[in-house]
Amino acid sequence: MNKKIGRALAIATLPLLWLPGAHAQTQQQLASAATAEETGALTMRHAIALAIQNSRDLTLARVQYRVAANAAGVDRSAFMPNLYTGSGAAYTYGFPSIGGGPPAIFQLNYQQDIFNPLLKAQQRWAEEHAKSMKLEIDHTRDSVIVRTAETYLELAKVRHSLDLLRAEQVSAEKIVGVTRDRVAANQELPIEETRSELTAARVNEHIIKLEGRDATLSEQLRDLTGLPDSDSLTVETEEPSFSTDLQASQLADLAMHSDPAIQEAINDRDAQQQVLRGAKLAYLPTLSFVGQYSILSTFNNYDKYYQPNSFQRNNISAGVQINIPIFSAKTRANVALAKSQLEQSEALLGNKKQEVRLDVLQKERNVRELSASKEVARLDLKLAQQTLELFQAKFEQGNLTLRDIEQTRLDESDKWVAFLDANFALQQGQLSLLQATGQLAKVFQ
């Protein structure tokens, strides 16, 4: 009987070879990659590609960019040819005049602004805003990648933990049975039975919580990728590498050049500079090309108000329109407002740079701390594995009881779950650092 139990324990300890850096891990990953398509497993890269393709947030960001680009086009259209035509009919009594102009059967108007600093500044501001909205597309895409990767990795971790805990549940039930027999034989106190039952109940509670988390993460991953509920959702227990060899100062420099919040603040600063320039140039005259062609009507006796033989039905006017500001209190107020808005934008840009720099340095420190925590968890797991191997040998020699070996297996499973949690926390920190430094797209391209 001891040999059968020993073989079962040996089979149960096969997953222990999965430790990082072990040769068995490399073989397992190669075998998993080779059979991924055969088993229909969803890889993380495929999940991210589906999430980018089906993301409603990314679709909204693209629509918002088109709205901003079209708004800039509306402001730009004032400096392009604008041609209008129209016609109408009205009853008149006395001198015919509607809208301050002569009655025309057909009228064609042309207008194009050539020099208008305020309108040009408004156009530049709209163009800078469109640039910021384009940056928002990249930021949203990175957020979708991180959210999908974290959901995928956590789901793989939860399912791995469930496998370990179900094996742990079997060990806990064996301990309860052995302890109950010893209590019945007056070899243990009743409190030991209660203690073993409490341990089994805690394992069962943990399993129920993880099963609920599994269902939640599966729903989230289906929502992100657009996979239907009818399709099975199988994830791979892969170990992607998100580490970087760059120093903290290099990471901070990368963040300064790639952070979308800084780029948006720069665009806003540039836009406010254009607004201030336009406000100052508003003291100068504005220049526009204008033209008009009209065919005047005669049925309302409009020609009677002209001297004989002087009425001309076809009329053409073309030239330039110049508006010269003599005194404009509004222009002075606009300049003052533009100066204050520029100062505000520059202050916000400086604050944002400092905030991003500190945030990246903190994330880099967090990654180092999480890496150290993972190493501690790895060594703790390794120690538990070696202890289990030692106790298994003693058990086969008859020097330990079944309860002793099962309790050791419980401890080893707990160390496994702790290692998986530490590994996932490190992956989250690394993904956050990659997103902050603009390297996320390179990893998943």
C-alpha positions as CSV (number, residue, x, y, z in Angstrom):
1,M,0.0,0.0,0.0
2,N,2.8,2.4,0.8
3,K,4.3,1.8,-2.7
4,K,1.0,2.7,-4.3
5,I,0.7,5.9,-2.3
6,G,4.3,6.7,-3.0
7,R,3.7,6.4,-6.8
8,A,0.7,8.6,-6.5
9,L,2.7,11.2,-4.7
10,A,5.4,11.0,-7.2
11,I,2.9,11.7,-10.0
12,A,1.4,14.5,-8.1
13,T,4.8,16.2,-7.7
14,L,5.4,16.3,-11.5
15,P,4.2,19.9,-11.8
16,L,6.9,20.9,-9.3
17,L,9.4,20.8,-12.1
18,W,7.8,23.9,-13.6
19,L,10.0,26.2,-11.6
20,P,11.4,29.2,-13.5
21,G,14.8,28.4,-15.2
22,A,14.2,24.6,-15.1
23,H,14.8,22.6,-18.2
24,A,11.4,21.0,-17.8
25,Q,9.7,24.4,-18.1
26,T,11.3,25.0,-21.5
27,Q,10.2,21.6,-22.7
28,Q,6.7,22.2,-21.4
29,Q,6.4,25.6,-23.1
30,L,7.7,24.2,-26.4
31,A,5.2,21.4,-26.2
32,S,2.4,23.8,-25.3
33,A,3.2,26.1,-28.2
34,A,3.4,23.1,-30.6
35,T,0.0,21.7,-29.6
36,A,-1.8,25.1,-29.1
37,E,-3.6,25.0,-32.4
38,E,-4.4,21.2,-32.1
39,T,-6.0,21.7,-28.7
40,G,-7.8,24.9,-29.7
41,A,-6.3,26.9,-26.9
42,L,-6.5,30.7,-27.1
43,T,-3.0,32.2,-27.0
44,M,-2.4,35.5,-25.3
45,R,-1.3,37.2,-28.6
46,H,-4.4,35.9,-30.3
47,A,-6.6,37.2,-27.5
48,I,-5.0,40.6,-27.7
49,A,-5.4,40.8,-31.5
50,L,-9.1,39.9,-31.1
51,A,-9.5,42.5,-28.3
52,I,-8.0,45.2,-30.4
53,Q,-10.2,44.2,-33.3
54,N,-13.4,44.1,-31.2
55,S,-12.7,46.9,-28.7
56,R,-15.6,49.4,-28.4
57,D,-13.4,51.8,-26.6
58,L,-10.9,51.8,-29.5
59,T,-13.8,52.3,-31.9
60,L,-15.0,55.3,-29.9
61,A,-11.5,56.8,-29.8
62,R,-11.2,56.5,-33.6
63,V,-14.6,58.2,-34.0
64,Q,-13.7,61.0,-31.6
65,Y,-10.5,61.6,-33.6
66,R,-12.5,61.8,-36.9
67,V,-14.8,64.3,-35.2
68,A,-11.9,66.4,-34.1
69,A,-10.3,66.2,-37.5
70,N,-13.5,67.2,-39.2
71,A,-13.9,70.1,-36.7
72,A,-10.5,71.4,-37.8
73,G,-11.6,71.0,-41.4
74,V,-14.6,73.3,-40.7
75,D,-12.3,76.0,-39.4
76,R,-9.9,75.5,-42.3
77,S,-12.8,75.9,-44.8
78,A,-13.0,79.7,-44.1
79,F,-9.7,80.1,-46.0
80,M,-10.9,78.1,-49.0
81,P,-13.3,79.3,-51.7
82,N,-16.9,79.4,-50.6
83,L,-19.5,79.8,-53.3
84,Y,-23.2,80.3,-52.6
85,T,-26.2,80.7,-54.9
86,G,-29.9,81.2,-54.4
87,S,-33.1,82.6,-55.7
88,G,-36.5,83.8,-54.4
89,A,-39.7,85.7,-55.0
90,A,-41.5,88.2,-52.8
91,Y,-44.4,90.7,-53.0
92,T,-43.3,94.3,-52.7
93,Y,-45.2,97.6,-52.3
94,G,-43.2,100.7,-52.9
95,F,-39.4,100.5,-53.2
96,P,-38.4,96.7,-53.3
97,S,-35.8,95.9,-50.8
98,I,-35.4,92.7,-48.8
99,G,-32.4,92.2,-46.5
100,G,-30.8,95.5,-47.6
101,G,-30.2,94.3,-51.2
102,P,-31.9,94.7,-54.5
103,P,-34.4,92.0,-55.5
104,A,-32.6,89.3,-57.5
105,I,-34.0,86.4,-59.4
106,F,-30.7,84.6,-59.3
107,Q,-27.6,85.5,-57.1
108,L,-24.1,83.9,-56.8
109,N,-21.8,84.9,-53.9
110,Y,-18.1,84.1,-53.4
111,Q,-16.1,84.6,-50.2
112,Q,-12.7,83.5,-49.1
113,D,-10.7,84.8,-46.1
114,I,-7.1,85.6,-46.9
115,F,-5.9,87.1,-43.6
116,N,-7.8,86.7,-40.5
117,P,-5.6,86.0,-37.4
118,L,-8.4,85.0,-35.0
119,L,-9.9,82.5,-37.4
120,K,-6.4,81.1,-38.2
121,A,-5.7,80.7,-34.5
122,Q,-8.9,78.9,-34.0
123,Q,-8.0,76.6,-36.9
124,R,-4.5,75.9,-35.4
125,W,-6.1,75.1,-32.0
126,A,-8.5,72.6,-33.6
127,E,-5.6,70.9,-35.5
128,E,-3.6,70.5,-32.3
129,H,-6.7,69.1,-30.6
130,A,-7.1,66.6,-33.4
131,K,-3.4,65.5,-32.8
132,S,-4.3,64.9,-29.1
133,M,-7.3,62.8,-30.1
134,K,-5.0,60.8,-32.4
135,L,-2.7,60.2,-29.4
136,E,-5.7,59.0,-27.5
137,I,-6.2,56.2,-30.0
138,D,-2.7,54.9,-29.1
139,H,-3.4,55.3,-25.4
140,T,-6.7,53.4,-25.7
141,R,-5.0,50.6,-27.7
142,D,-2.3,50.2,-25.0
143,S,-5.0,50.1,-22.3
144,V,-6.9,47.4,-24.2
145,I,-3.6,45.4,-24.5
146,V,-2.9,45.7,-20.8
147,R,-6.4,44.9,-19.7
148,T,-6.6,41.8,-22.0
149,A,-3.1,40.6,-21.0
150,E,-3.9,40.9,-17.3
151,T,-7.2,39.2,-17.7
152,Y,-5.6,36.4,-19.6
153,L,-2.7,35.9,-17.2
154,E,-4.9,36.0,-14.2
155,L,-7.3,33.5,-15.7
156,A,-4.4,31.1,-16.4
157,K,-3.2,31.7,-12.8
158,V,-6.6,31.0,-11.3
159,R,-7.1,27.8,-13.2
160,H,-3.6,26.6,-12.3
161,S,-4.3,27.4,-8.6
162,L,-7.6,25.5,-8.9
163,D,-5.8,22.4,-10.0
164,L,-3.4,22.7,-7.1
165,L,-6.2,23.3,-4.6
166,R,-8.3,20.4,-5.8
167,A,-5.3,18.1,-5.2
168,E,-4.9,19.9,-1.8
169,Q,-8.6,19.2,-1.1
170,V,-8.0,15.5,-1.5
171,S,-5.1,15.6,0.9
172,A,-7.2,17.6,3.4
173,E,-10.0,15.0,3.3
174,K,-7.5,12.2,3.9
175,I,-6.1,14.0,6.9
176,V,-9.7,14.4,8.3
177,G,-10.3,10.7,7.8
178,V,-7.1,9.6,9.5
179,T,-7.6,12.1,12.4
180,R,-11.2,11.0,12.9
181,D,-10.0,7.4,13.1
182,R,-7.3,8.3,15.6
183,V,-9.8,10.2,17.7
184,A,-12.2,7.2,17.7
185,A,-9.3,5.1,18.9
186,N,-8.5,7.6,21.7
187,Q,-5.1,8.3,20.1
188,E,-5.9,12.0,19.4
189,L,-7.9,14.7,21.2
190,P,-11.2,15.8,19.6
191,I,-9.7,19.3,19.0
192,E,-7.4,17.7,16.4
193,E,-10.4,16.5,14.4
194,T,-11.9,20.0,14.5
195,R,-8.6,21.5,13.4
196,S,-8.3,19.1,10.4
197,E,-12.0,19.8,9.4
198,L,-11.3,23.6,9.6
199,T,-8.3,23.1,7.3
200,A,-10.5,21.2,4.8
201,A,-13.2,23.8,5.0
202,R,-10.7,26.6,4.3
203,V,-9.4,24.8,1.2
204,N,-13.0,24.3,0.0
205,E,-13.8,28.0,0.6
206,H,-10.7,29.0,-1.4
207,I,-11.8,26.7,-4.3
208,I,-15.3,28.2,-4.3
209,K,-13.9,31.8,-4.4
210,L,-11.5,30.9,-7.2
211,E,-14.3,29.2,-9.2
212,G,-16.2,32.4,-9.0
213,R,-13.2,34.4,-10.1
214,D,-12.7,32.0,-13.0
215,A,-16.3,32.6,-14.2
216,T,-15.8,36.4,-13.8
217,L,-12.5,36.4,-15.7
218,S,-13.9,34.2,-18.4
219,E,-16.8,36.6,-19.0
220,Q,-14.4,39.5,-19.1
221,L,-12.1,37.8,-21.6
222,R,-15.1,36.9,-23.8
223,D,-16.3,40.4,-23.7
224,L,-12.9,41.8,-24.6
225,T,-12.2,39.3,-27.5
226,G,-15.8,39.0,-28.8
227,L,-15.8,35.2,-28.4
228,P,-19.3,33.7,-28.1
229,D,-20.4,31.8,-25.0
230,S,-20.8,28.6,-27.0
231,D,-17.1,28.4,-27.7
232,S,-14.9,26.8,-25.1
233,L,-12.3,29.1,-23.5
234,T,-9.0,27.4,-22.9
235,V,-6.0,29.4,-22.0
236,E,-2.3,28.4,-22.0
237,T,-0.2,28.4,-18.9
238,E,2.6,30.3,-20.8
239,E,5.3,32.4,-19.1
240,P,5.8,35.5,-21.3
241,S,8.7,37.7,-20.5
242,F,8.0,41.4,-19.8
243,S,11.3,42.3,-18.2
244,T,13.6,45.1,-19.4
245,D,17.3,45.7,-18.9
246,L,17.0,49.5,-19.1
247,Q,18.1,51.6,-16.1
248,A,15.7,53.8,-14.2
249,S,17.0,57.0,-15.9
250,Q,16.5,55.5,-19.3
251,L,13.0,54.4,-18.5
252,A,12.2,57.9,-17.3
253,D,13.6,59.4,-20.6
254,L,11.4,57.0,-22.6
255,A,8.4,58.0,-20.7
256,M,9.0,61.7,-21.3
257,H,9.0,61.1,-25.0
258,S,6.2,58.6,-25.3
259,D,3.7,59.4,-22.5
260,P,0.4,60.5,-24.2
261,A,-0.5,62.8,-21.3
262,I,2.8,64.8,-21.9
263,Q,2.2,64.8,-25.6
264,E,-1.3,66.1,-25.2
265,A,0.0,68.8,-22.8
266,I,2.6,69.8,-25.4
267,N,-0.1,70.0,-28.1
268,D,-2.3,72.2,-25.8
269,R,0.7,74.5,-25.1
270,D,1.4,74.8,-28.8
271,A,-2.3,75.5,-29.5
272,Q,-2.4,78.3,-26.8
273,Q,0.7,79.8,-28.4
274,Q,-1.2,80.0,-31.7
275,V,-4.2,81.5,-30.0
276,L,-2.0,84.2,-28.4
277,R,-0.3,85.0,-31.7
278,G,-3.7,85.3,-33.4
279,A,-5.0,87.5,-30.6
280,K,-2.1,89.9,-31.0
281,L,-2.4,89.9,-34.8
282,A,-6.1,90.8,-34.5
283,Y,-4.9,94.5,-34.2
284,L,-4.1,94.3,-37.9
285,P,-6.7,94.6,-40.7
286,T,-8.4,91.4,-42.0
287,L,-8.5,90.7,-45.7
288,S,-11.0,88.7,-47.7
289,F,-11.8,88.0,-51.4
290,V,-15.5,88.7,-52.2
291,G,-17.5,88.5,-55.3
292,Q,-21.2,88.6,-56.4
293,Y,-23.2,88.0,-59.6
294,S,-26.9,88.7,-59.6
295,I,-29.8,88.9,-62.1
296,L,-32.3,91.6,-60.9
297,S,-36.0,91.2,-61.3
298,T,-38.3,93.6,-63.2
299,F,-41.7,92.3,-62.3
300,N,-41.8,94.3,-59.1
301,N,-41.1,97.6,-61.0
302,Y,-37.6,97.9,-59.6
303,D,-36.4,99.2,-62.9
304,K,-38.8,102.2,-62.6
305,Y,-36.6,103.7,-59.9
306,Y,-33.7,104.0,-62.3
307,Q,-33.2,106.7,-64.9
308,P,-34.3,105.7,-68.4
309,N,-32.0,103.2,-70.1
310,S,-29.7,103.0,-67.0
311,F,-31.1,99.8,-65.4
312,Q,-28.8,96.7,-65.8
313,R,-30.3,93.3,-65.0
314,N,-26.9,91.4,-65.0
315,N,-24.6,92.7,-62.3
316,I,-21.1,91.5,-61.3
317,S,-19.0,92.7,-58.3
318,A,-15.6,91.3,-57.4
319,G,-12.7,92.6,-55.2
320,V,-11.2,92.5,-51.7
321,Q,-12.8,93.4,-48.4
322,I,-10.6,95.0,-45.8
323,N,-11.7,95.5,-42.2
324,I,-9.5,97.9,-40.2
325,P,-9.9,97.8,-36.4
326,I,-9.6,101.3,-34.9
327,F,-10.4,100.6,-31.3
328,S,-11.4,97.1,-30.0
329,A,-11.6,96.5,-26.3
330,K,-12.4,92.9,-27.1
331,T,-9.1,92.4,-28.9
332,R,-7.2,93.6,-25.8
333,A,-9.3,91.3,-23.6
334,N,-8.6,88.4,-25.9
335,V,-4.8,89.0,-25.7
336,A,-4.9,89.0,-21.9
337,L,-7.0,85.8,-21.8
338,A,-4.6,84.1,-24.3
339,K,-1.6,85.0,-22.2
340,S,-3.1,83.6,-19.0
341,Q,-4.2,80.4,-20.8
342,L,-0.7,80.0,-22.2
343,E,0.8,80.4,-18.7
344,Q,-1.7,77.8,-17.4
345,S,-0.7,75.3,-20.2
346,E,3.0,75.7,-19.5
347,A,2.5,75.1,-15.8
348,L,0.3,72.1,-16.5
349,L,3.0,70.7,-18.9
350,G,5.7,71.1,-16.2
351,N,3.6,69.4,-13.6
352,K,2.7,66.6,-15.9
353,K,6.4,65.9,-16.8
354,Q,7.3,65.8,-13.1
355,E,4.3,63.6,-12.3
356,V,5.2,61.1,-15.1
357,R,8.8,61.0,-14.1
358,L,8.0,60.2,-10.5
359,D,5.4,57.7,-11.5
360,V,7.8,55.8,-13.8
361,L,10.5,55.7,-11.2
362,Q,8.0,54.4,-8.6
363,K,6.8,51.7,-11.0
364,E,10.4,50.7,-11.7
365,R,11.0,50.4,-7.9
366,N,7.8,48.4,-7.6
367,V,8.9,46.0,-10.3
368,R,12.2,45.4,-8.4
369,E,10.4,44.8,-5.2
370,L,7.9,42.4,-6.8
371,S,10.8,40.6,-8.5
372,A,12.4,40.1,-5.1
373,S,9.1,38.9,-3.7
374,K,8.8,36.4,-6.5
375,E,12.3,35.1,-5.8
376,V,11.4,34.6,-2.1
377,A,8.3,32.8,-3.1
378,R,10.2,30.6,-5.5
379,L,12.8,29.6,-2.9
380,D,10.0,29.1,-0.4
381,L,8.3,26.7,-2.9
382,K,11.6,25.0,-3.7
383,L,12.2,24.4,0.0
384,A,8.6,22.9,0.3
385,Q,9.3,20.7,-2.6
386,Q,12.5,19.4,-1.2
387,T,10.8,18.8,2.1
388,L,8.1,16.9,0.4
389,E,10.6,14.7,-1.4
390,L,12.4,14.0,1.9
391,F,9.2,13.2,3.7
392,Q,8.1,11.0,0.9
393,A,11.2,8.9,1.2
394,K,10.7,8.6,4.9
395,F,7.1,7.6,4.4
396,E,8.1,4.9,2.0
397,Q,10.5,3.6,4.7
398,G,7.7,3.6,7.2
399,N,9.1,6.4,9.3
400,L,6.2,8.8,8.8
401,T,2.4,8.5,8.9
402,L,0.0,9.2,6.1
403,R,-1.2,12.3,7.9
404,D,2.3,13.7,8.0
405,I,2.9,13.3,4.3
406,E,-0.5,14.7,3.4
407,Q,0.1,17.7,5.7
408,T,3.4,18.3,3.9
409,R,1.6,18.2,0.6
410,L,-0.9,20.8,1.9
411,D,2.0,23.1,2.8
412,E,3.6,22.6,-0.6
413,S,0.3,23.4,-2.4
414,D,0.0,26.6,-0.4
415,K,3.6,27.6,-1.4
416,W,2.6,26.9,-5.1
417,V,-0.4,29.2,-4.9
418,A,1.7,31.9,-3.2
419,F,4.3,31.6,-5.9
420,L,1.6,32.0,-8.6
421,D,0.3,35.1,-6.9
422,A,3.7,36.6,-6.7
423,N,4.5,35.8,-10.3
424,F,1.2,37.4,-11.5
425,A,1.8,40.5,-9.4
426,L,5.2,40.9,-11.0
427,Q,3.7,40.5,-14.5
428,Q,1.2,43.2,-13.7
429,G,3.9,45.6,-12.6
430,Q,6.0,44.9,-15.7
431,L,3.0,45.5,-18.0
432,S,2.3,48.8,-16.2
433,L,5.9,49.8,-16.6
434,L,6.0,48.9,-20.3
435,Q,2.8,50.9,-20.9
436,A,4.3,53.9,-19.1
437,T,7.5,53.9,-21.2
438,G,5.7,53.3,-24.5
439,Q,7.3,49.8,-25.1
440,L,4.0,47.8,-24.9
441,A,3.3,47.8,-28.7
442,K,6.9,46.4,-29.4
443,V,6.3,43.5,-27.0
444,F,3.0,42.4,-28.7
445,Q,3.7,43.4,-32.3
